[in-house]
Amino acid sequence: MGTRHGQDFYGYEWVHVYESARTGAFRVLAPLRDEGVIDGWGIGVNRVEPRRTASNRSR
């Protein structure tokens, strides 16, 4: 069986992984999108909790 990623892989540790991305990659990708260097970016998730967290924080 292959390695599974996402919340199922990290369990409740997904919160720490998400925070690492939010304070790192998100801060780099957002200005690149705003400057037109990239069209957009997103996150891939297996469960609704990380998507809901990202959506709530973007408001």
PDB file with one MODEL, atoms N, CA, C and O in Angstrom:
MODEL        1
ATOM      1  N   MET A   1       0.839  -1.170   0.000  1.00  0.00           N
ATOM      2  CA  MET A   1       0.000   0.000   0.000  1.00  0.00           C
ATOM      3  C   MET A   1       0.887   1.237   0.000  1.00  0.00           C
ATOM      4  O   MET A   1       1.885   1.278   0.720  1.00  0.00           O
ATOM      5  N   GLY A   2       0.541   2.250  -0.798  1.00  0.00           N
ATOM      6  CA  GLY A   2       1.328   3.474  -0.888  1.00  0.00           C
ATOM      7  C   GLY A   2       1.121   4.391   0.306  1.00  0.00           C
ATOM      8  O   GLY A   2       0.217   4.185   1.117  1.00  0.00           O
ATOM      9  N   THR A   3       1.958   5.393   0.401  1.00  0.00           N
ATOM     10  CA  THR A   3       1.845   6.376   1.467  1.00  0.00           C
ATOM     11  C   THR A   3       0.661   7.283   1.204  1.00  0.00           C
ATOM     12  O   THR A   3       0.493   7.773   0.087  1.00  0.00           O
ATOM     13  N   ARG A   4      -0.154   7.512   2.205  1.00  0.00           N
ATOM     14  CA  ARG A   4      -1.294   8.413   2.083  1.00  0.00           C
ATOM     15  C   ARG A   4      -0.925   9.755   2.683  1.00  0.00           C
ATOM     16  O   ARG A   4      -0.271   9.818   3.724  1.00  0.00           O
ATOM     17  N   HIS A   5      -1.339  10.820   2.034  1.00  0.00           N
ATOM     18  CA  HIS A   5      -1.071  12.166   2.522  1.00  0.00           C
ATOM     19  C   HIS A   5      -2.383  12.854   2.852  1.00  0.00           C
ATOM     20  O   HIS A   5      -3.454  12.315   2.573  1.00  0.00           O
ATOM     21  N   GLY A   6      -2.312  14.008   3.428  1.00  0.00           N
ATOM     22  CA  GLY A   6      -3.510  14.756   3.782  1.00  0.00           C
ATOM     23  C   GLY A   6      -3.885  14.519   5.229  1.00  0.00           C
ATOM     24  O   GLY A   6      -3.100  13.965   5.999  1.00  0.00           O
ATOM     25  N   GLN A   7      -5.084  14.937   5.601  1.00  0.00           N
ATOM     26  CA  GLN A   7      -5.490  14.827   6.988  1.00  0.00           C
ATOM     27  C   GLN A   7      -5.488  13.380   7.456  1.00  0.00           C
ATOM     28  O   GLN A   7      -5.117  13.105   8.597  1.00  0.00           O
ATOM     29  N   ASP A   8      -5.893  12.454   6.601  1.00  0.00           N
ATOM     30  CA  ASP A   8      -5.914  11.058   6.999  1.00  0.00           C
ATOM     31  C   ASP A   8      -4.520  10.567   7.372  1.00  0.00           C
ATOM     32  O   ASP A   8      -4.372   9.743   8.274  1.00  0.00           O
ATOM     33  N   PHE A   9      -3.515  11.063   6.692  1.00  0.00           N
ATOM     34  CA  PHE A   9      -2.134  10.680   6.973  1.00  0.00           C
ATOM     35  C   PHE A   9      -1.632  11.356   8.243  1.00  0.00           C
ATOM     36  O   PHE A   9      -1.002  10.715   9.084  1.00  0.00           O
ATOM     37  N   TYR A  10      -1.910  12.653   8.383  1.00  0.00           N
ATOM     38  CA  TYR A  10      -1.391  13.423   9.505  1.00  0.00           C
ATOM     39  C   TYR A  10      -2.276  13.370  10.739  1.00  0.00           C
ATOM     40  O   TYR A  10      -1.846  13.800  11.809  1.00  0.00           O
ATOM     41  N   GLY A  11      -3.486  12.861  10.629  1.00  0.00           N
ATOM     42  CA  GLY A  11      -4.406  12.883  11.762  1.00  0.00           C
ATOM     43  C   GLY A  11      -4.675  14.322  12.158  1.00  0.00           C
ATOM     44  O   GLY A  11      -4.878  15.175  11.294  1.00  0.00           O
ATOM     45  N   TYR A  12      -4.677  14.600  13.441  1.00  0.00           N
ATOM     46  CA  TYR A  12      -4.908  15.970  13.879  1.00  0.00           C
ATOM     47  C   TYR A  12      -3.685  16.854  13.697  1.00  0.00           C
ATOM     48  O   TYR A  12      -3.761  18.062  13.922  1.00  0.00           O
ATOM     49  N   GLU A  13      -2.570  16.282  13.298  1.00  0.00           N
ATOM     50  CA  GLU A  13      -1.360  17.062  13.016  1.00  0.00           C
ATOM     51  C   GLU A  13      -1.517  17.903  11.754  1.00  0.00           C
ATOM     52  O   GLU A  13      -0.669  18.751  11.474  1.00  0.00           O
ATOM     53  N   TRP A  14      -2.599  17.685  10.975  1.00  0.00           N
ATOM     54  CA  TRP A  14      -2.806  18.494   9.773  1.00  0.00           C
ATOM     55  C   TRP A  14      -2.842  19.969  10.117  1.00  0.00           C
ATOM     56  O   TRP A  14      -2.484  20.804   9.287  1.00  0.00           O
ATOM     57  N   VAL A  15      -3.269  20.308  11.333  1.00  0.00           N
ATOM     58  CA  VAL A  15      -3.333  21.715  11.745  1.00  0.00           C
ATOM     59  C   VAL A  15      -1.935  22.323  11.726  1.00  0.00           C
ATOM     60  O   VAL A  15      -1.761  23.452  11.268  1.00  0.00           O
ATOM     61  N   HIS A  16      -0.953  21.603  12.210  1.00  0.00           N
ATOM     62  CA  HIS A  16       0.424  22.111  12.229  1.00  0.00           C
ATOM     63  C   HIS A  16       0.993  22.212  10.815  1.00  0.00           C
ATOM     64  O   HIS A  16       1.713  23.160  10.502  1.00  0.00           O
ATOM     65  N   VAL A  17       0.679  21.252   9.973  1.00  0.00           N
ATOM     66  CA  VAL A  17       1.135  21.286   8.582  1.00  0.00           C
ATOM     67  C   VAL A  17       0.481  22.458   7.859  1.00  0.00           C
ATOM     68  O   VAL A  17       1.143  23.170   7.103  1.00  0.00           O
ATOM     69  N   TYR A  18      -0.805  22.660   8.086  1.00  0.00           N
ATOM     70  CA  TYR A  18      -1.517  23.784   7.484  1.00  0.00           C
ATOM     71  C   TYR A  18      -0.914  25.112   7.929  1.00  0.00           C
ATOM     72  O   TYR A  18      -0.688  25.997   7.104  1.00  0.00           O
ATOM     73  N   GLU A  19      -0.655  25.257   9.213  1.00  0.00           N
ATOM     74  CA  GLU A  19      -0.077  26.504   9.726  1.00  0.00           C
ATOM     75  C   GLU A  19       1.306  26.768   9.130  1.00  0.00           C
ATOM     76  O   GLU A  19       1.657  27.915   8.853  1.00  0.00           O
ATOM     77  N   SER A  20       2.081  25.718   8.934  1.00  0.00           N
ATOM     78  CA  SER A  20       3.389  25.868   8.302  1.00  0.00           C
ATOM     79  C   SER A  20       3.235  26.397   6.881  1.00  0.00           C
ATOM     80  O   SER A  20       3.973  27.291   6.465  1.00  0.00           O
ATOM     81  N   ALA A  21       2.286  25.853   6.145  1.00  0.00           N
ATOM     82  CA  ALA A  21       2.037  26.332   4.777  1.00  0.00           C
ATOM     83  C   ALA A  21       1.476  27.752   4.788  1.00  0.00           C
ATOM     84  O   ALA A  21       1.862  28.581   3.964  1.00  0.00           O
ATOM     85  N   ARG A  22       0.567  28.031   5.720  1.00  0.00           N
ATOM     86  CA  ARG A  22      -0.066  29.355   5.785  1.00  0.00           C
ATOM     87  C   ARG A  22       0.956  30.446   6.075  1.00  0.00           C
ATOM     88  O   ARG A  22       0.880  31.536   5.507  1.00  0.00           O
ATOM     89  N   THR A  23       1.901  30.163   6.945  1.00  0.00           N
ATOM     90  CA  THR A  23       2.892  31.184   7.301  1.00  0.00           C
ATOM     91  C   THR A  23       4.110  31.162   6.382  1.00  0.00           C
ATOM     92  O   THR A  23       4.983  32.024   6.491  1.00  0.00           O
ATOM     93  N   GLY A  24       4.174  30.193   5.488  1.00  0.00           N
ATOM     94  CA  GLY A  24       5.295  30.091   4.553  1.00  0.00           C
ATOM     95  C   GLY A  24       4.839  30.247   3.119  1.00  0.00           C
ATOM     96  O   GLY A  24       4.907  31.336   2.548  1.00  0.00           O
ATOM     97  N   ALA A  25       4.376  29.158   2.542  1.00  0.00           N
ATOM     98  CA  ALA A  25       4.023  29.130   1.121  1.00  0.00           C
ATOM     99  C   ALA A  25       2.907  30.108   0.769  1.00  0.00           C
ATOM    100  O   ALA A  25       2.984  30.786  -0.255  1.00  0.00           O
ATOM    101  N   PHE A  26       1.875  30.190   1.599  1.00  0.00           N
ATOM    102  CA  PHE A  26       0.756  31.086   1.281  1.00  0.00           C
ATOM    103  C   PHE A  26       1.240  32.525   1.143  1.00  0.00           C
ATOM    104  O   PHE A  26       0.792  33.249   0.254  1.00  0.00           O
ATOM    105  N   ARG A  27       2.145  32.939   2.012  1.00  0.00           N
ATOM    106  CA  ARG A  27       2.637  34.319   2.001  1.00  0.00           C
ATOM    107  C   ARG A  27       3.494  34.619   0.777  1.00  0.00           C
ATOM    108  O   ARG A  27       3.615  35.775   0.371  1.00  0.00           O
ATOM    109  N   VAL A  28       4.079  33.598   0.195  1.00  0.00           N
ATOM    110  CA  VAL A  28       4.871  33.780  -1.023  1.00  0.00           C
ATOM    111  C   VAL A  28       3.964  33.713  -2.254  1.00  0.00           C
ATOM    112  O   VAL A  28       4.137  34.486  -3.196  1.00  0.00           O
ATOM    113  N   LEU A  29       3.013  32.804  -2.246  1.00  0.00           N
ATOM    114  CA  LEU A  29       2.159  32.602  -3.414  1.00  0.00           C
ATOM    115  C   LEU A  29       1.156  33.735  -3.629  1.00  0.00           C
ATOM    116  O   LEU A  29       0.878  34.092  -4.774  1.00  0.00           O
ATOM    117  N   ALA A  30       0.613  34.301  -2.569  1.00  0.00           N
ATOM    118  CA  ALA A  30      -0.398  35.356  -2.717  1.00  0.00           C
ATOM    119  C   ALA A  30       0.142  36.573  -3.475  1.00  0.00           C
ATOM    120  O   ALA A  30      -0.525  37.041  -4.398  1.00  0.00           O
ATOM    121  N   PRO A  31       1.316  37.104  -3.130  1.00  0.00           N
ATOM    122  CA  PRO A  31       1.844  38.227  -3.904  1.00  0.00           C
ATOM    123  C   PRO A  31       2.154  37.856  -5.354  1.00  0.00           C
ATOM    124  O   PRO A  31       1.969  38.684  -6.247  1.00  0.00           O
ATOM    125  N   LEU A  32       2.615  36.646  -5.606  1.00  0.00           N
ATOM    126  CA  LEU A  32       2.871  36.220  -6.980  1.00  0.00           C
ATOM    127  C   LEU A  32       1.578  36.219  -7.787  1.00  0.00           C
ATOM    128  O   LEU A  32       1.573  36.603  -8.957  1.00  0.00           O
ATOM    129  N   ARG A  33       0.495  35.795  -7.173  1.00  0.00           N
ATOM    130  CA  ARG A  33      -0.806  35.843  -7.837  1.00  0.00           C
ATOM    131  C   ARG A  33      -1.240  37.289  -8.072  1.00  0.00           C
ATOM    132  O   ARG A  33      -1.697  37.636  -9.161  1.00  0.00           O
ATOM    133  N   ASP A  34      -1.096  38.119  -7.059  1.00  0.00           N
ATOM    134  CA  ASP A  34      -1.507  39.521  -7.165  1.00  0.00           C
ATOM    135  C   ASP A  34      -0.708  40.286  -8.220  1.00  0.00           C
ATOM    136  O   ASP A  34      -1.226  41.208  -8.850  1.00  0.00           O
ATOM    137  N   GLU A  35       0.546  39.902  -8.407  1.00  0.00           N
ATOM    138  CA  GLU A  35       1.414  40.550  -9.405  1.00  0.00           C
ATOM    139  C   GLU A  35       1.219  39.977 -10.804  1.00  0.00           C
ATOM    140  O   GLU A  35       1.789  40.492 -11.766  1.00  0.00           O
ATOM    141  N   GLY A  36       0.426  38.924 -10.929  1.00  0.00           N
ATOM    142  CA  GLY A  36       0.175  38.319 -12.227  1.00  0.00           C
ATOM    143  C   GLY A  36       1.240  37.340 -12.670  1.00  0.00           C
ATOM    144  O   GLY A  36       1.216  36.882 -13.812  1.00  0.00           O
ATOM    145  N   VAL A  37       2.179  37.007 -11.788  1.00  0.00           N
ATOM    146  CA  VAL A  37       3.230  36.036 -12.132  1.00  0.00           C
ATOM    147  C   VAL A  37       2.613  34.644 -12.287  1.00  0.00           C
ATOM    148  O   VAL A  37       3.007  33.881 -13.169  1.00  0.00           O
ATOM    149  N   ILE A  38       1.652  34.320 -11.434  1.00  0.00           N
ATOM    150  CA  ILE A  38       0.898  33.071 -11.539  1.00  0.00           C
ATOM    151  C   ILE A  38      -0.584  33.428 -11.597  1.00  0.00           C
ATOM    152  O   ILE A  38      -0.997  34.469 -11.086  1.00  0.00           O
ATOM    153  N   ASP A  39      -1.375  32.572 -12.215  1.00  0.00           N
ATOM    154  CA  ASP A  39      -2.813  32.835 -12.323  1.00  0.00           C
ATOM    155  C   ASP A  39      -3.536  32.587 -11.004  1.00  0.00           C
ATOM    156  O   ASP A  39      -4.493  33.288 -10.677  1.00  0.00           O
ATOM    157  N   GLY A  40      -3.089  31.611 -10.261  1.00  0.00           N
ATOM    158  CA  GLY A  40      -3.742  31.268  -9.009  1.00  0.00           C
ATOM    159  C   GLY A  40      -3.047  30.101  -8.355  1.00  0.00           C
ATOM    160  O   GLY A  40      -2.117  29.524  -8.920  1.00  0.00           O
ATOM    161  N   TRP A  41      -3.488  29.755  -7.180  1.00  0.00           N
ATOM    162  CA  TRP A  41      -2.950  28.617  -6.451  1.00  0.00           C
ATOM    163  C   TRP A  41      -4.037  28.085  -5.539  1.00  0.00           C
ATOM    164  O   TRP A  41      -5.026  28.770  -5.280  1.00  0.00           O
ATOM    165  N   GLY A  42      -3.860  26.882  -5.056  1.00  0.00           N
ATOM    166  CA  GLY A  42      -4.855  26.277  -4.183  1.00  0.00           C
ATOM    167  C   GLY A  42      -4.237  25.205  -3.321  1.00  0.00           C
ATOM    168  O   GLY A  42      -3.035  24.948  -3.379  1.00  0.00           O
ATOM    169  N   ILE A  43      -5.077  24.587  -2.524  1.00  0.00           N
ATOM    170  CA  ILE A  43      -4.618  23.496  -1.664  1.00  0.00           C
ATOM    171  C   ILE A  43      -5.410  22.243  -2.012  1.00  0.00           C
ATOM    172  O   ILE A  43      -6.576  22.326  -2.399  1.00  0.00           O
ATOM    173  N   GLY A  44      -4.791  21.112  -1.877  1.00  0.00           N
ATOM    174  CA  GLY A  44      -5.468  19.839  -2.088  1.00  0.00           C
ATOM    175  C   GLY A  44      -5.684  19.168  -0.745  1.00  0.00           C
ATOM    176  O   GLY A  44      -4.740  18.986   0.025  1.00  0.00           O
ATOM    177  N   VAL A  45      -6.909  18.806  -0.468  1.00  0.00           N
ATOM    178  CA  VAL A  45      -7.223  18.203   0.827  1.00  0.00           C
ATOM    179  C   VAL A  45      -8.093  16.971   0.631  1.00  0.00           C
ATOM    180  O   VAL A  45      -8.746  16.809  -0.400  1.00  0.00           O
ATOM    181  N   ASN A  46      -8.089  16.117   1.627  1.00  0.00           N
ATOM    182  CA  ASN A  46      -8.897  14.900   1.608  1.00  0.00           C
ATOM    183  C   ASN A  46     -10.149  15.017   2.462  1.00  0.00           C
ATOM    184  O   ASN A  46     -11.086  14.233   2.306  1.00  0.00           O
ATOM    185  N   ARG A  47     -10.170  15.978   3.351  1.00  0.00           N
ATOM    186  CA  ARG A  47     -11.287  16.131   4.276  1.00  0.00           C
ATOM    187  C   ARG A  47     -11.779  17.574   4.266  1.00  0.00           C
ATOM    188  O   ARG A  47     -11.093  18.461   3.760  1.00  0.00           O
ATOM    189  N   VAL A  48     -12.948  17.807   4.814  1.00  0.00           N
ATOM    190  CA  VAL A  48     -13.553  19.127   4.785  1.00  0.00           C
ATOM    191  C   VAL A  48     -12.925  20.100   5.797  1.00  0.00           C
ATOM    192  O   VAL A  48     -12.947  21.309   5.566  1.00  0.00           O
ATOM    193  N   GLU A  49     -12.376  19.612   6.889  1.00  0.00           N
ATOM    194  CA  GLU A  49     -11.867  20.490   7.933  1.00  0.00           C
ATOM    195  C   GLU A  49     -10.775  21.442   7.444  1.00  0.00           C
ATOM    196  O   GLU A  49     -10.852  22.637   7.730  1.00  0.00           O
ATOM    197  N   PRO A  50      -9.759  20.959   6.717  1.00  0.00           N
ATOM    198  CA  PRO A  50      -8.747  21.893   6.213  1.00  0.00           C
ATOM    199  C   PRO A  50      -9.314  22.896   5.215  1.00  0.00           C
ATOM    200  O   PRO A  50      -8.896  24.053   5.201  1.00  0.00           O
ATOM    201  N   ARG A  51     -10.258  22.471   4.381  1.00  0.00           N
ATOM    202  CA  ARG A  51     -10.871  23.385   3.424  1.00  0.00           C
ATOM    203  C   ARG A  51     -11.672  24.452   4.151  1.00  0.00           C
ATOM    204  O   ARG A  51     -11.619  25.628   3.791  1.00  0.00           O
ATOM    205  N   ARG A  52     -12.402  24.050   5.158  1.00  0.00           N
ATOM    206  CA  ARG A  52     -13.203  25.000   5.935  1.00  0.00           C
ATOM    207  C   ARG A  52     -12.283  25.993   6.659  1.00  0.00           C
ATOM    208  O   ARG A  52     -12.578  27.187   6.706  1.00  0.00           O
ATOM    209  N   THR A  53     -11.193  25.513   7.210  1.00  0.00           N
ATOM    210  CA  THR A  53     -10.232  26.386   7.888  1.00  0.00           C
ATOM    211  C   THR A  53      -9.673  27.413   6.924  1.00  0.00           C
ATOM    212  O   THR A  53      -9.623  28.600   7.245  1.00  0.00           O
ATOM    213  N   ALA A  54      -9.252  26.974   5.746  1.00  0.00           N
ATOM    214  CA  ALA A  54      -8.699  27.890   4.758  1.00  0.00           C
ATOM    215  C   ALA A  54      -9.738  28.914   4.310  1.00  0.00           C
ATOM    216  O   ALA A  54      -9.423  30.094   4.153  1.00  0.00           O
ATOM    217  N   SER A  55     -10.964  28.469   4.106  1.00  0.00           N
ATOM    218  CA  SER A  55     -12.027  29.362   3.668  1.00  0.00           C
ATOM    219  C   SER A  55     -12.342  30.403   4.740  1.00  0.00           C
ATOM    220  O   SER A  55     -12.498  31.583   4.423  1.00  0.00           O
ATOM    221  N   ASN A  56     -12.435  29.999   5.960  1.00  0.00           N
ATOM    222  CA  ASN A  56     -12.742  30.926   7.057  1.00  0.00           C
ATOM    223  C   ASN A  56     -11.639  31.942   7.259  1.00  0.00           C
ATOM    224  O   ASN A  56     -11.921  33.096   7.580  1.00  0.00           O
ATOM    225  N   ARG A  57     -10.387  31.541   7.080  1.00  0.00           N
ATOM    226  CA  ARG A  57      -9.260  32.468   7.284  1.00  0.00           C
ATOM    227  C   ARG A  57      -9.079  33.437   6.124  1.00  0.00           C
ATOM    228  O   ARG A  57      -8.430  34.473   6.272  1.00  0.00           O
ATOM    229  N   SER A  58      -9.651  33.102   4.966  1.00  0.00           N
ATOM    230  CA  SER A  58      -9.477  33.978   3.813  1.00  0.00           C
ATOM    231  C   SER A  58     -10.470  35.141   3.825  1.00  0.00           C
ATOM    232  O   SER A  58     -10.350  36.061   3.015  1.00  0.00           O
ATOM    233  N   ARG A  59     -11.427  35.112   4.714  1.00  0.00           N
ATOM    234  CA  ARG A  59     -12.442  36.166   4.783  1.00  0.00           C
ATOM    235  C   ARG A  59     -11.938  37.392   5.494  1.00  0.00           C
ATOM    236  O   ARG A  59     -12.673  38.370   5.635  1.00  0.00           O
TER     237      ARG A  59
ENDMDL
END
